Amino acid sequence: MSLSLSLVCAISVDLGFLIDGSSSIERYGRGNFGRLLNFVKSLVSFFPISRRETHIGVVLYTRRAIPIFNFNRYYARALILRAIDNLRYPRGGTYIGKALSFARRYLYPGRPASGRKRVLVVLTDGVSQDGVTSPARRLRASGCEIFVLGIGRGYRKSQLRQIATDNSHVFTVSFRSLGKVIQNIKTKACQKPLPTPSKGPILHIFYL
């Protein structure tokens, strides 16, 4: 597939990333944090970036969520890639619940903008030290589609499922094979969201 074809996305996407900066990232392999950043940069490179097309937002998390930039900061791919390159490895605990709650306030406040799809990619190599079910449910209820990547061997798959939109949005990979899921995520992220089910009256049909 040519780069020009792979860049086509029929919809406008607010594409956010929650990047794990916990101490275990490099405890299990020197350079792993850099591999996470390279994955994010590679995925970003497959989207058309502009004011009218895809917007990118990034949050780094450990024990606390660290805002890097939101969707209104950069509208050029080169600026986004440079900002990601400048990230420093913070180290600390793994608090995905806090990060999800922060992402809802920082990246996805209020109702979705008309014609824009909300997508969040969560990267983690471990088990969250706080609850994820309620923060994830509230974020999904705000109209956000959530992908989760469990990386390495320290994650708990049942917890990844609690976060993700559904099982098809859960991926498990090694640090060195992150690139294998890029096309799958890009394809799903560029699909139009399913229409919200109607809340009109229910018609009951009785057969005699």
N, C-alpha and C positions, 0 to 999 in steps of 0.2 A: 504494500500500500504506500502510495506517495505521501509525502508530508502534507501537500496541499489538500489531499483528500482527507487525511486523518485529522486535519484541523477543523473540518466542517462540523458545526454543532447547530442544529436547526432551532435551538431555543437559547435564550439568555439565562445564564447560570450565575448564582452567587455561590461560589465554591470556596468553602472554608476548610481549614486544616487544624486539628488539635495534635500537636507534635509532642511525644513523650520525651521529657528531658531528665528522667529519673536516673539515679546512680547506677541501676542495673544495666542500663543501655550499653555502657562501655565495660562494665564488669565482665560481660560475657563475650567481649570482642572489641579490641581497640579499633577505633574508626567507625564503629556502628552508628554513632550520632551523625557523622558525615554521610553515611549511607542513607539514613532517613531523609536528610536534607536533599540528597541527590534524587531520591524517589519523588519528593514533593516537586522539585524543579522539573523533573522529567514529565510528571503528570501535567503540571501547569503549561508546559511547552506544547501540549496537544490541544490546547484550547485557544480560540481567538480572543484576545484581550483588547477591550476598548470600553468607552463609556456606555455604549449600547449593547455590547456583547458580554462576555464573561468577566466578572469581577472576582478578585482573589482576596481572601482574608486569612490571617495566620495567628494562632495562639499557641504559645509554648507552655507546657504545664509540668509541674512536679508536685510539691505540697500545695502550691498556689498556682493560679493561672497567670501567665505573663502575656499581656497584650503586645503583639508585634505590629500589626497593622490591620485595619478593617477594610471593608469593600470600597470606601470612599477615598482611600489614600493614593493608590496607584492605578493608572489606566494604560500602562505600557509594560510589556513583558520584561524588557531589559531592567526596568526599575524594580520589578517584583523579584526577579532572579538575584539581583544584587543585594536586596534587603534580606533574602533568605541566606545568601552566602555569608552575610555579616552576623548571623545568629551565633551565639556562644552557648556552649553546653553548660547548663546550670547545675545539674545533679540535685538529688533530693528524693522525696517519697513519690508515690503514685496515687494521685487523687483525681480520678477521672470524673467522679460525680461533681466535684467543685468545678472542674474544667468545662463540663457540659452546661452547668448552670451559668457560668461566666459567658460561654459562647452564645447562649440564648440572649443574654443582655447586651453583649458587646457586638456580636456579628448579626444576630437575627431579632432585633427588637420589633415589637409591633407586628402588624400583619404583613404578609409577603407583598412586595410591589407587584403591580399588575404585569403579567407577561414574563416574570422572572421566577426561576426555579431555585429553591434552596437546597443545597447539598453540603453535607459535612463529612469529611474523611478523618476518622480517629485512628491514630497510630499508637500502639502500646505493646510493650514486651512483657507485661506483668499483670498481677491482680490488683485491682483498685483497693486502696485502704479505706475507702468510704463507699456509701451506697450509690449505685448507678441507676437503679430502676426508675425512680421518680424523676430525676433530672432528665433522663433520656426520654421518658414518656412526655414530659412537658415540652421538650424540644421537638419531638416528632409532631405533637399536637399543634405546634406553631407553623407547621407546614414544611418541616425540614426532613429531607431524606438522608439517612445516616448510614455510611459505610464504616466498617470496623476492620482493621488489620491487626491480627494477633501475630507478633513477630518473635521468632526464636522458640523457646520451650516453656517460658515461665507464665504464660497467660492461662486463663481458665475459660474454656470455650463457652460454657454456660453463661458466663458473665458477658462475653462478647455478644451473645444472642440477646441478652437483656438490653443492650445498647442499640443494636442495629435495627433498621427498619424491618427486616425479615432475614431468614436464613441465607437467602441469596445475596445478601449484603455483608456477609461475614467471610473473611479471607484469612487463611493462616499460611504464613510463608517464613522462610529464613531471611536473615538480613541480606544475604547475598543473592536472593532470588526475588527481591521486591519488584523488580522490573516486569516480572511475569504477569502481574495483575493489573498493570497500567491500562492496557487496552480494554479489559473487561469493565473496569470502573468508568473509564471515559465513555464507553458505549452506553452503559446504564445511566450515567449522569446526564447524557444528552437526550435521553428519551423523555417525551412529554409526560408530565405527571398524570396519574389517573384522575378522572373527574371525581369530585367529592360526592358521595352518595346523596341522593335527594332525601330531604327530611319532610317531604310532603305526606299527605294522608296515605295510609296503607289500604289497598283495595283487597278485600277478602272475597274470594269466589267460592261458592258452595255448589257442589254437584249433587243432584238428586237422583 
